[in-house]
Amino acid sequence: MNEPIFFWSVSSTPLEIFSFALSVCTVALNIRQIHWAWLFSILSSALYGIVFFHSRLYGDMGLQLAFILVSVWGWICWLRGTGDVSLPVSRLTMQQWGASVATWAAGFILLAWFLKVQTDTDVPQMDGFLTAGSLLGQVLLSRKKIENWLIWIMVDLLYVGLYVYKNLVLTAVLYAVFVIMAMAGWRAWSRLGKE
């Protein structure tokens, strides 16, 4: 399932192609706030964990495990909300923004150091930065914070370059699609936040 094949003139594997399709479904369902997105997230994260392991992107591989855990939590949050009230789309406060940026920075420093010292990755800083940013984006998505889409736009843009560098061309295309979908998510959720 991990042998290279050609897909739209791009070398890929069946595992990467299937992960690609599940990931697009995940984001499309998230934009519409359909809770089944979390199931697709769990499945695509498990498969992408294997893809990233084979590409020596260990931060991204570990991120997929974290995505699975956060997806379970996000699914619960979206289904249960807070008490008797469904979880509304909302904005971060200035204090929450500050905490988010500080958390991202701390995660980046720790992950980049760990990846440099403990793995054979050739991109520890980029892998650490994007892994920490992705975790933040996923947590904000789980809490239905509008700003999650801004985090995803920035992270996904940078991931395109990383995946091209790692010769994961189909995944680079996926993340370019994610940029467009995250922009659509930002617009859709921003309208909800004004209601």
QUIWODA-V641632 format. One record per residue. N is the residue number from 1. RES is the residue in one small letter. OMEGA is omega in whole degrees, -180 to 180 (999 if undefined). Layout:
{{N | RES | OMEGA} {N | RES | OMEGA}}
This chain:
{{1 | m | -180} {2 | n | 177} {3 | e | -178} {4 | p | 172} {5 | i | 177} {6 | f | -178} {7 | f | -177} {8 | w | 180} {9 | s | 179} {10 | v | 177} {11 | s | -179} {12 | s | 176} {13 | t | 176} {14 | p | 180} {15 | l | 179} {16 | e | 180} {17 | i | 180} {18 | f | 178} {19 | s | 177} {20 | f | -177} {21 | a | 179} {22 | l | -179} {23 | s | 177} {24 | v | 177} {25 | c | -180} {26 | t | -176} {27 | v | 178} {28 | a | 179} {29 | l | 177} {30 | n | 180} {31 | i | -178} {32 | r | -180} {33 | q | 177} {34 | i | -171} {35 | h | 179} {36 | w | 176} {37 | a | -176} {38 | w | 176} {39 | l | 177} {40 | f | 178} {41 | s | 179} {42 | i | -179} {43 | l | -179} {44 | s | 179} {45 | s | 179} {46 | a | -179} {47 | l | 179} {48 | y | 175} {49 | g | 179} {50 | i | 179} {51 | v | -177} {52 | f | 176} {53 | f | -179} {54 | h | 179} {55 | s | -179} {56 | r | 173} {57 | l | -171} {58 | y | 175} {59 | g | 178} {60 | d | 177} {61 | m | 178} {62 | g | 178} {63 | l | -180} {64 | q | 175} {65 | l | 178} {66 | a | 177} {67 | f | 179} {68 | i | 180} {69 | l | 180} {70 | v | 179} {71 | s | 176} {72 | v | 179} {73 | w | 179} {74 | g | 179} {75 | w | 178} {76 | i | 180} {77 | c | -178} {78 | w | -180} {79 | l | -175} {80 | r | -176} {81 | g | 178} {82 | t | -178} {83 | g | -179} {84 | d | -175} {85 | v | 177} {86 | s | -176} {87 | l | -179} {88 | p | 170} {89 | v | -179} {90 | s | -180} {91 | r | 174} {92 | l | 171} {93 | t | 177} {94 | m | 178} {95 | q | 178} {96 | q | 176} {97 | w | -180} {98 | g | 179} {99 | a | 180} {100 | s | 180} {101 | v | 179} {102 | a | 179} {103 | t | 178} {104 | w | -179} {105 | a | 180} {106 | a | 178} {107 | g | 179} {108 | f | -179} {109 | i | -179} {110 | l | -178} {111 | l | 179} {112 | a | 178} {113 | w | -179} {114 | f | -178} {115 | l | 179} {116 | k | -175} {117 | v | -169} {118 | q | -177} {119 | t | 178} {120 | d | 179} {121 | t | 177} {122 | d | -179} {123 | v | -174} {124 | p | -178} {125 | q | -180} {126 | m | 179} {127 | d | 180} {128 | g | -180} {129 | f | -177} {130 | l | 177} {131 | t | 179} {132 | a | 179} {133 | g | 179} {134 | s | 176} {135 | l | 178} {136 | l | 179} {137 | g | -179} {138 | q | 179} {139 | v | 179} {140 | l | 176} {141 | l | 180} {142 | s | 180} {143 | r | -180} {144 | k | 175} {145 | k | -177} {146 | i | -175} {147 | e | 176} {148 | n | -178} {149 | w | 177} {150 | l | 178} {151 | i | -178} {152 | w | 179} {153 | i | -179} {154 | m | -178} {155 | v | -178} {156 | d | 176} {157 | l | 180} {158 | l | 178} {159 | y | 179} {160 | v | 180} {161 | g | -180} {162 | l | -177} {163 | y | 173} {164 | v | 179} {165 | y | -179} {166 | k | 178} {167 | n | 172} {168 | l | -171} {169 | v | 180} {170 | l | 178} {171 | t | 175} {172 | a | 177} {173 | v | 178} {174 | l | -178} {175 | y | 172} {176 | a | 175} {177 | v | 178} {178 | f | 178} {179 | v | 180} {180 | i | 180} {181 | m | 178} {182 | a | 175} {183 | m | 177} {184 | a | 177} {185 | g | 178} {186 | w | 180} {187 | r | -177} {188 | a | -178} {189 | w | 178} {190 | s | 177} {191 | r | 179} {192 | l | -179} {193 | g | 179} {194 | k | -177} {195 | e | 999}}
